[in-house]
C-alpha cells in the first residue's frame, strides 16, 4: 500500500539517496522541478518512479516572486504570494459578479 501524505512541507531536506530509497519502497515524494531535473541529470531513474512523485511545478513562480518579500517570513514567503494571488483572483470574481448583477438588475 502506498503511504499518503499531505502535499506540503516537501522533501527538500532529504538526501538524493534517501529520496530514491523512499521511491524504491513506493512511498510518495514531494520535490521541486529543479530537484527532479537535477536528479535525472545525475543519473537517477526518475521516470521509473513518475507515479510516486508529486512535482511542485506550480510552486516555481511563487518561490521566485517570494524572494522580494522580507527574509523574516522565511519559508512562508511563497505562501504569502499564493494568498495575494488568491485574494486578487477573489477580487476579480467579486468585481465580475457585481458588474453582472448590476447589468441584470437594470433589465
Secondary structure as UniProt FT lines:
FT   TURN            12..13
FT   HELIX           16..24
FT   TURN            25..26
FT   STRAND          29..31
FT   HELIX           33..41
FT   TURN            42..43
FT   HELIX           46..49
FT   TURN            50..52
FT   STRAND          53..55
FT   TURN            57..58
FT   HELIX           59..66
FT   TURN            67..68
FT   HELIX           71..76
FT   HELIX           77..106
//
